[in-house]
């Protein structure tokens, strides 16, 4: 086929990796709807995995740590007081970020059979790498005593800004998953 549609079909076929992917694509093409976040098998693995609970618990804990740290960093930048508390809070926030990233990677492996960059969460994972890079940059600056404390705090704030965007991405996906689940729950009732 030399038509535009034939080229599109060829392009799509290069992204089909399994019968499961084909089933999703076929239903998406037939209905014109967006493919669901999870196949039935992935949803079952997600619901049965203890890592889903771990992620569900770590996310609000990390957000609480973020809120406290953000307050301490801004307070330091405004008043010049509380440098140690602000520095420690950013280190704690970064450790929480690493923890949720590692456990999230395990979760993706269990649910999607990929450590990171599974199709439904590809862009969230890409942006997570930026968040991680900025937090790690802060640690490198801190432990090597590079830059003034204020400079390091601005790197931390950049990491926090990207974290907020990334958290929004994940909340959006959580909402999409809940909306997808609603018709299934109604059908079983």
MIVEX-407690 format. One record per residue (C-alpha): x, y negated, z; residue number from 1. Coordinates in nm, 4 decimals. Each point is the difference from the previous one (the first is absolute). Layout:
<torlums>
xx/yy/zz/k
X/Y/Z/NUM $
...
</torlums>
This chain:
<torlums>
xx/yy/zz/k
0.0000/0.0000/0.0000/1 $
0.1255/-0.3396/-0.0924/2 $
-0.2786/-0.1938/0.1592/3 $
0.0286/-0.2076/0.3079/4 $
-0.2186/0.2537/0.1824/5 $
0.2311/0.2829/-0.1074/6 $
0.3012/-0.1896/0.1345/7 $
-0.1836/-0.0571/0.3270/8 $
-0.0874/0.3700/0.0246/9 $
0.3642/0.0925/-0.0606/10 $
0.1103/-0.2479/0.2664/11 $
-0.2525/0.1385/0.2469/12 $
0.0991/0.3602/-0.0714/13 $
0.3576/-0.0779/0.1027/14 $
-0.1294/-0.0852/0.3500/15 $
-0.1932/0.3239/0.0488/16 $
0.2071/0.2255/0.2206/17 $
-0.2496/0.2654/0.1100/18 $
-0.3469/0.1392/-0.0547/19 $
-0.1068/-0.2104/0.2985/20 $
0.1241/-0.3158/-0.1749/21 $
-0.1834/0.1048/-0.3165/22 $
-0.3249/0.0477/0.1927/23 $
0.0327/-0.3463/0.1516/24 $
0.0800/-0.1529/-0.3377/25 $
-0.2919/0.1784/-0.1684/26 $
-0.2468/-0.1208/0.2616/27 $
0.1440/-0.3514/-0.0158/28 $
-0.0176/-0.0102/-0.3792/29 $
-0.3539/0.1387/-0.0095/30 $
-0.1390/-0.2399/0.2587/31 $
0.2215/-0.3002/-0.0656/32 $
0.0581/-0.0138/0.3761/33 $
0.3302/-0.0372/0.1781/34 $
0.1632/0.3250/0.1059/35 $
-0.0470/0.0788/0.3700/36 $
0.2875/-0.0406/0.2438/37 $
-0.0123/0.3660/0.0983/38 $
-0.0931/0.3197/-0.1737/39 $
-0.2082/0.2403/0.2079/40 $
0.3139/0.2001/0.0833/41 $
0.1928/-0.3132/0.1001/42 $
-0.2898/-0.1235/0.2124/43 $
-0.0096/0.3357/0.1782/44 $
0.3774/-0.0104/0.0648/45 $
-0.0322/-0.3615/0.1197/46 $
-0.2824/0.0836/0.2376/47 $
0.1780/0.3067/0.1398/48 $
0.3440/-0.1555/0.0371/49 $
0.1165/-0.1131/0.3443/50 $
0.2011/-0.2670/-0.1841/51 $
-0.3255/-0.1774/-0.0862/52 $
-0.0642/-0.0493/0.3718/53 $
0.3622/-0.1058/0.0551/54 $
-0.0339/-0.2660/-0.2712/55 $
-0.3341/-0.1101/0.1418/56 $
0.1556/-0.0494/0.3436/57 $
0.3270/-0.1572/-0.1137/58 $
-0.1569/-0.2629/-0.2268/59 $
-0.1795/-0.1961/0.2760/60 $
0.2959/0.0431/0.2381/61 $
0.2317/-0.1442/-0.2625/62 $
-0.2436/-0.2869/-0.0602/63 $
-0.0082/-0.0773/0.3723/64 $
0.3813/0.0009/0.0104/65 $
-0.0020/-0.2255/-0.3046/66 $
-0.2375/-0.2474/0.1676/67 $
0.2101/-0.0252/0.3156/68 $
0.3215/-0.0306/-0.1985/69 $
-0.1442/-0.2628/-0.2322/70 $
-0.1006/-0.2073/0.3018/71 $
0.3488/0.0338/0.1547/72 $
0.1801/-0.0838/-0.3253/73 $
-0.2148/-0.3080/-0.0650/74 $
0.0330/-0.1090/0.3625/75 $
0.3798/0.0260/-0.0292/76 $
0.0062/-0.1928/-0.3280/77 $
-0.2162/-0.2784/0.1463/78 $
0.1502/-0.0280/0.3493/79 $
0.3440/0.1576/-0.0333/80 $
-0.0817/0.2121/0.3041/81 $
-0.0384/0.3751/0.0292/82 $
0.2681/0.0976/-0.2514/83 $
0.0682/0.3414/0.1567/84 $
-0.3690/0.0871/0.0304/85 $
-0.0571/-0.0978/-0.3640/86 $
0.3011/0.2022/-0.1193/87 $
-0.1003/0.3075/0.1992/88 $
-0.3565/-0.0268/-0.1271/89 $
0.1158/-0.0003/-0.3624/90 $
0.2169/0.3061/0.0668/91 $
-0.2975/0.1776/0.1609/92 $
-0.2225/-0.1010/-0.2938/93 $
0.2596/0.1353/-0.2434/94 $
0.0243/0.3305/0.1887/95 $
-0.3804/0.0267/-0.0095/96 $
0.0112/-0.0687/-0.3743/97 $
0.2589/0.2745/-0.0563/98 $
-0.2101/0.2392/0.2077/99 $
-0.3163/-0.0666/-0.1993/100 $
0.1927/0.0199/-0.3280/101 $
0.1519/0.3385/0.0853/102 $
-0.3254/0.1469/0.1283/103 $
-0.1839/-0.1530/-0.2961/104 $
0.2408/0.1686/-0.2366/105 $
-0.0669/0.3327/0.1711/106 $
-0.3741/-0.0693/-0.0300/107 $
0.0357/-0.0652/-0.3750/108 $
0.1951/0.3240/-0.0401/109 $
-0.2740/0.1957/0.1795/110 $
-0.2893/-0.1647/-0.1844/111 $
0.1449/-0.0711/-0.3475/112 $
0.3095/0.2251/-0.0064/113 $
0.2245/-0.3032/-0.0520/114 $
0.2184/-0.1627/0.2645/115 $
-0.0713/-0.3511/-0.1271/116 $
-0.1542/-0.1768/-0.2981/117 $
-0.2971/0.2339/-0.0392/118 $
-0.2234/-0.1406/-0.2754/119 $
-0.2837/-0.1265/0.2244/120 $
0.2451/-0.1845/0.2281/121 $
0.2757/-0.0851/-0.2464/122 $
-0.0197/-0.3809/0.0263/123 $
-0.0485/0.0083/0.3754/124 $
0.3196/0.2063/0.0274/125 $
0.1887/-0.2309/-0.2367/126 $
-0.0971/-0.3008/0.2114/127 $
0.0850/0.1956/0.3169/128 $
0.3567/0.0254/-0.1314/129 $
0.0180/-0.3810/-0.0105/130 $
-0.1359/-0.0187/0.3550/131 $
0.2577/0.2558/0.1112/132 $
0.2822/-0.1803/-0.1820/133 $
-0.0774/-0.3316/0.1711/134 $
-0.0249/0.1605/0.3451/135 $
0.3243/0.1901/-0.0638/136 $
0.1622/-0.3226/-0.1195/137 $
-0.0891/-0.1550/0.3332/138 $
0.1655/0.2898/0.1863/139 $
0.3147/-0.0218/-0.2134/140 $
0.0219/-0.3736/0.0656/141 $
-0.0616/0.0468/0.3733/142 $
0.2473/0.2820/0.0579/143 $
0.2710/-0.1685/-0.2095/144 $
-0.0760/-0.3408/0.1521/145 $
-0.0514/-0.1466/-0.3471/146 $
-0.1681/-0.3384/-0.0201/147 $
-0.1496/-0.2072/0.2754/148 $
-0.2785/0.1437/0.2128/149 $
-0.2461/-0.2264/-0.1820/150 $
0.1114/0.1403/-0.3364/151 $
-0.0584/0.3549/0.1226/152 $
-0.3420/-0.0995/0.1331/153 $
-0.0962/-0.1359/-0.3425/154 $
0.0983/0.3359/-0.1528/155 $
-0.2190/0.1663/0.2634/156 $
-0.2881/-0.2340/-0.0911/157 $
0.0440/0.0873/-0.3684/158 $
-0.0195/0.3664/0.0994/159 $
-0.3116/-0.0732/0.2038/160 $
-0.1659/-0.1821/-0.2905/161 $
0.0594/0.2982/-0.2284/162 $
-0.1214/0.2315/0.2770/163 $
-0.3323/-0.1894/0.0127/164 $
-0.0430/0.0390/-0.3767/165 $
0.0916/0.3689/0.0209/166 $
-0.2399/0.0575/0.2891/167 $
-0.2701/-0.1619/-0.2125/168 $
0.0774/0.2415/-0.2826/169 $
-0.0419/0.2969/0.2312/170 $
-0.3189/-0.1387/0.1556/171 $
-0.1419/-0.0418/-0.3493/172 $
0.0798/0.3657/-0.0777/173 $
-0.1559/0.1072/0.3298/174 $
-0.3156/-0.1882/-0.0954/175 $
-0.0001/0.1634/-0.3449/176 $
0.0335/0.3445/0.1612/177 $
-0.2911/-0.0734/0.2329/178 $
-0.2160/-0.1202/-0.2884/179 $
0.0853/0.3165/-0.1945/180 $
-0.0903/0.2124/0.3013/181 $
-0.3397/-0.1646/0.0542/182 $
-0.1794/0.1747/-0.2913/183 $
0.1530/0.3344/0.1038/184 $
-0.1228/-0.0419/0.3571/185 $
-0.3461/-0.1009/-0.1199/186 $
-0.0131/0.3037/-0.2321/187 $
0.0775/0.2410/0.2844/188 $
-0.2553/-0.1559/0.2366/189 $
</torlums>
